[in-house]
Amino acid sequence: MTACAVCGNAELYRRKDFPQTLGVSILALCCVASTATYFYYQQWWTWSILIASAVFDCLLYLLVNDVTVCYRCNAHYRGFAAQPETPGVRADTFERYRQEQMRRKQLQ
């Protein structure tokens, strides 16, 4: 895929097709659990929680497919063959399109 089918934008990025809020929630839960076990001097449980969360994260990374997303209209494209030339998200490009969306909303 070289351009967005919805808006025709040629700037696309690739990311994992996993809900980011769920991923951050899992990470926060593991951090709180490991901190609590460390507070009670349960170092084996602390390290077990941290290592298990790292292994779980690696497994998710390997098992979850990629999704291609349009910067402009946020259209998601699943099920296509992975395009090696599609880069990951770039903060400067993402911010440029975010500012563009804000300007369009102000003009309406």
C-alpha positions in Angstrom: 0.0 0.0 0.0 1.5 3.3 -1.1 -1.3 5.7 -0.4 -4.4 6.0 1.7 -7.6 4.7 0.0 -9.7 7.2 1.9 -7.9 10.5 1.5 -5.1 9.7 -0.9 -2.3 10.8 1.5 1.0 9.1 0.7 2.4 9.4 4.3 1.5 6.3 6.2 3.0 4.6 9.2 3.2 1.2 10.7 2.4 0.1 14.3 1.4 -3.0 16.2 -2.4 -3.7 16.0 -2.8 -3.8 19.8 -4.9 -1.4 22.0 -2.4 1.0 23.5 -4.5 1.7 26.6 -4.6 -2.1 27.3 -0.8 -2.3 26.9 -0.2 0.6 29.3 -2.7 -0.8 31.8 -0.9 -4.1 31.8 2.5 -2.4 32.3 1.1 -0.2 35.1 -0.4 -3.2 36.9 2.9 -5.1 36.7 4.8 -2.1 38.0 2.4 -1.7 41.0 2.4 -5.4 41.7 6.2 -5.6 41.6 6.5 -2.4 43.8 4.1 -3.9 46.4 6.0 -7.2 46.6 9.3 -5.3 46.8 7.9 -3.2 49.7 7.1 -6.4 51.6 10.6 -7.8 50.9 9.4 -10.5 48.6 12.2 -10.2 46.1 11.6 -13.5 44.4 8.0 -12.4 43.6 9.2 -9.0 42.5 11.7 -10.5 40.0 9.1 -13.1 38.9 6.6 -10.4 38.1 9.1 -8.3 36.2 10.5 -11.2 34.2 7.0 -12.6 33.5 5.8 -9.2 32.2 8.9 -8.8 30.0 8.3 -12.3 28.5 4.6 -11.6 28.0 5.5 -8.3 26.3 7.9 -10.1 23.9 5.3 -12.8 23.1 2.7 -10.1 22.3 5.3 -8.3 20.1 5.9 -11.5 18.1 2.3 -12.6 17.9 0.5 -9.4 17.1 0.3 -8.3 13.5 1.1 -4.8 12.2 -1.4 -2.3 11.0 -0.8 0.5 8.5 -2.3 3.9 9.6 -2.8 7.1 7.6 -1.4 10.2 9.3 -4.2 12.5 7.9 -7.4 10.6 8.3 -6.3 7.9 10.8 -7.6 5.1 8.6 -6.4 1.7 9.6 -5.4 -1.0 7.0 -5.2 -4.6 8.3 -4.6 -7.8 6.4 -2.2 -6.4 3.8 1.3 -7.8 3.3 3.8 -5.9 5.4 5.5 -3.1 3.4 9.1 -2.8 4.6 9.3 0.8 3.1 6.5 1.9 5.4 8.2 3.4 8.5 7.1 3.5 12.1 5.5 6.6 13.4 7.5 9.8 13.3 6.7 12.4 16.0 7.4 15.4 13.7 5.1 14.1 10.9 2.4 13.1 13.5 2.5 16.6 15.1 2.3 18.3 11.7 -0.9 16.4 10.8 -2.3 17.0 14.3 -1.8 20.7 13.9 -3.4 20.5 10.5 -6.5 18.9 12.0 -6.7 21.5 14.7 -6.6 24.3 12.1 -9.3 22.7 10.0 -11.6 22.5 13.1 -11.0 26.1 13.9 -12.0 27.2 10.4 -15.3 25.3 10.5 
